[in-house]
């Protein structure tokens, strides 16, 4: 959705290494914002985005206005059932219907062979993969690891909303996920215990409000009580008015 950063660069660079032609879409999609969300203030800087995309190896930046993507009131939506019922979908109803609708349109317009998505939006990645499989869309969805700052904070366009104090607090998300990894490595498989430890760590930081901390099946995104296969540990936390997400995969051998 624009306001590109090093995380987006990693997607573009990966695509550059693996393809002959790289197209970057930049579009702040109104369909995926709720009525009380930050569509109007979402950061936008197309000139910066074009420079960054070019430096990472993009050949084309496709940045249509809203009127071009939605010239008439839209009556057709794409909605993947069940996978959007948990995590971000529970607190942002309609969000993933907006995501799937615009991604389907972008796939139809650009007709790519491969599409690159960051693992930070793990639920989005799973839902898009399901949409592509269910609708026989001829594109390979390629996941790219989360890009992080030196202190572990996952890169996000919304990080610019953080005050200096909040920015110093935000790495607690990464530290808490590392706690989950350490507990798992030590043999802990009870999800309630892992979640309780993460809740304590994050809640100890003043000004934070936990939206969710969940441990889910890696493919269905259904919450699990006990880890007996690879799982996704995902969280969303508010720092004042800024909501950040992060996740980690715990792989059961």
FENMOHU-V381317 format. One record per run of one state. SS is the DSSP state (A for helix, B for strand, O for the rest). FROM is the first residue (numbers start at 1). TO is the last residue. If there is no record, write none. Layout:
SS&FROM&TO ; SS&FROM&TO
//
This chain:
O&1&5 ; A&6&18 ; O&19&22 ; B&23&25 ; O&26&29 ; A&30&32 ; O&33&45 ; A&46&56 ; O&57&59 ; B&60&62 ; O&63&65 ; A&66&69 ; O&70&87 ; A&88&91 ; O&92&94 ; A&95&110 ; O&111&113 ; B&114&118 ; O&119&121 ; A&122&134 ; O&135&139 ; B&140&144 ; O&145&147 ; B&148&148 ; O&149&153 ; B&154&154 ; O&155&156 ; A&157&161 ; O&162&163 ; A&164&170 ; O&171&171 ; A&172&185 ; O&186&189 ; B&190&190 ; A&191&203 ; O&204&207 ; B&208&217 ; O&218&222 ; B&223&223 ; O&224&225 ; B&226&226 ; O&227&230 ; B&231&239 ; O&240&241 ; B&242&250 ; O&251&253
//
